[in-house]
Amino acid sequence: MLKRDHQLVLPTQARAPGFRVELRGTTFRLVATGAWTVAEAADLDKALKRVRVPIPPTPDFTGEMDIAGIAEIDTAGAWLLQRTANAWAKGGLRTRYRGATESFRILIEEVHRRGQAERPEIERSHPLEKMIEDAGKAMTGAGRDAVQLTEFLGEVTAAFWRMLKQPWRFRPISFFHHLDHAGLRAVPIIALICFLIGAVVMQQGVVQLRPFGAEPFAVNMVAILALREVGILLTAIMVAGRSGSAFTAEIGSMKMREEIDAMRTLGIDPMDTLVLPRVLALVVALPLLTFLGDIMGLAGGGVMAFGVLGLDFSTYIDKLHETVDFQHFLAGMIKAPFAAIIIALVGCLEGLKVEGSAESLGTHVTSAVVKAIFLVIVLDAVFAIFLSGIGV
Amino acid sequence: MIVEDGREVVIRVRGLAKSFGTHQIWDGLNLDVYRGEILAIVGGSGQGKSVLMRVITGLVMPDTGVVALFGQDAQTLAPQARLNIEKRWGILFQDGALFSSLTVLQNIQVPMREHLDLPQSMMDDLAFLKLTMVGLPPEAAHKYPSELSGGMRKRAGLARALALDPEIVFLDEPTAGLDPIGASEFDHLIRKLQQTLGLTVYMVTHDLDTIFTVCERVAVLADKKIVRTGSPTELQSRPNHPWIKEYFCGERARAASPTEQRRLIGNDA
C-alpha cells in the first residue's frame, strides 16, 4: 500500500474511498478520493460498475483521472482506476491521470503494463467426455498395473533364484527384522480380531439356526468358516493394512530421498536388500499368523458356544473332531503363502513407483493397501472355485 | 505508532529469549524494523534466524520478551486485532509453501477468498496481475505447484504473499536453491516490488549477493542476540565482531561486494 506522504504517516483515520464523475469543459473527470485499497475494492468495484462510460459527443473531448484526493492506493485500487481508464479509452476518450505522486505513477504504470498480458484459457472439456476419458484411463491403468506386477513377480523370482545359487546374497538381519515387524508384532491384533469374529459368527449362527432346531450345527459352520475363509482373509487383510502399507512407506521414502539410487551406484541391488527380505519374511509370517487366526477363531467360537449353547470345552472339541477334516485346515492354509506374495509384491512395487514428492508417497501407500486387499480377495475367490472344482 | 529518527518502526522486538530444551538460542535480543526498508537478517546456522521470523509472525511463542507490531504489543492482542495485523503482512516460506491441491491462480486467491468479499472475476484479474508482477509467465496460472520449478514456486509463493497488498513481506531464504541467474533475477524482483508497492521487506538470507545488491540494512544474529546492524558496506569496512569479519570480509564477500568489484574493474582498465 502506498501512502501520499510516504515518509511519515500520521495515525489519522483514512478517509472512506469515493469518487464522482463530472464534466468540466470538454473533459470528463473521475475525481477519486480516500483510500483505494483492496479492503475497499468490493464496494468501489460495485460503484464503478454502475457508472456509465461517458460517450464523447465530439472527438476533442478527453478523460481525466483526478487522483489528487487519493490518500492510499494499492494494486487493487490502481487496477480499478486502470480498468475504468481503459473502458473510457475504448469509448473514444483519451484518458490521462492528474495528481499522481511519483510512487503512485510507478504503481499505476506497472499495473497498466502487467494488465496487458494475454491470459491463457482453462481447458474445459464436457463432463461426459471427461467421464469416458477417465474410464479409459482407469482401464489402461489397471492393465498396466497387471503387466507391471507380473514383471515384478518375474524380477523377484529371478532374484530369488540368484539368491539360491549364491546364498551369501541373503540378508538375514533384514529378513528377521521384517519377520519381527510383520509377524510377531501383528500377533495381538490378529489374535484379538479373529477371536471376536469367531465369537460373533457363532452367536449369529445360533440365533439364525435356532428356529430350525439346528443350533448345534452352528459349531460346524464356525469351524469350517474359520479354517477355510475367516482365518486367512482376516489375517491377510490385516497384514495388507499393517505391513503392505509399511513396505510402501519405507521403500517409498527411501526412493524419495534418492537412497535407492545411491544403493545402485554403490553396487548394492535393492532387489536383494529391500524386496527379497520383505517378500520372504511375509511368506514365512503370514502362514504362521493364519494358523494363529484359525485357532483364535475356533477359540472365540468355543467361548460363545459355551455361552449360548452351554457346550463345555471337551464337548466342543469332540464336535470339532467330528466335523472338521484336515483338508479344511489345508484349504485355508494353502492360500496364505500366495496372499503373502501378493501383499509383499504390491507393497514393494508401489514403494518403488514413488516419485519425488510427499503427495506421491501418500497416494502410493493408499493404492498399495487397496490393491493388496483387492487382489487377496480375488485370490480367495479363485481358490474357492479351484478347490470346489477338485472336490475339496 | 513508534517513531525513531523520523522513521516509523513497524516491528520492535525487545528482550527476546527462547530456548529449545536446554539449548538457549537467544538471550535479550533487540531488533527494530523501519517502514519501507529492506532488512536482511544474517547469522550462522542454528542462531535462530528463521525462528526469529516465526516469533515475529506469531508461529512460535518466545519464552520472554516483547514483540510490537505496528506499535501494538503482539501478546496482548485480541484475536480479531491480531487477524487485522496478519492481513498487513505476507510471508514467503522457503519452498513457497503453496497448497498442492490448488493451481497457482487459486493459491494466490486464497487470502482474498478468506478475508475479502470480492467478486470472482475481480479476484481472477487481481490474482493474474500479481502473477505477472512477480514475473511468472501467464501459462503458469493454471498449473499445479508440482508442475513448477523451484524458482517458479518461489515466485508463486511471493505472489500469494502479496495477494492482499501487505505492508510488510517476510522472505525466508528467498534465493536458496536457485541458480545464480535465477537468484539475481529474484533479487531484482524484490527490489522492484519494494519500490513499486512501497513494501517493508524482512529477509532471512545467507546470500551475500542478495545482501549487497538489494539490502539497505543488515542485522547480524550472533552470540544469542543481534550484535550489530548497519548497511552492508558499513559492516564490511568496520567489522567489529569475529563472525562479521569472517562473513563480510571472507573471499566470497569480497567477490560480491560492489566496492571490490569497482576496484577489480578499475584495475582492468
Interface residues (C-beta under 8 A of the other chain):
Chain A: M1 L2 K3 H6 Q7 L8 V9 P11 T37 V38 A39 A41 A42 D45 D74 T75 A76 W79 R83 S103 I106 L107 E110 V111 R114 G115 A117 E118 R119 P120 I122 S357 E359
Chain B: M1 V3 G6 R7 E8 G36 S100 M112 L116 D117 L118 P119 M122 D125 L126 F128 L129 K130 T132 M133 P138 E139 A141 H142 S146 L162 L164 D165 P166 E167 Q195 T196 L197 G198
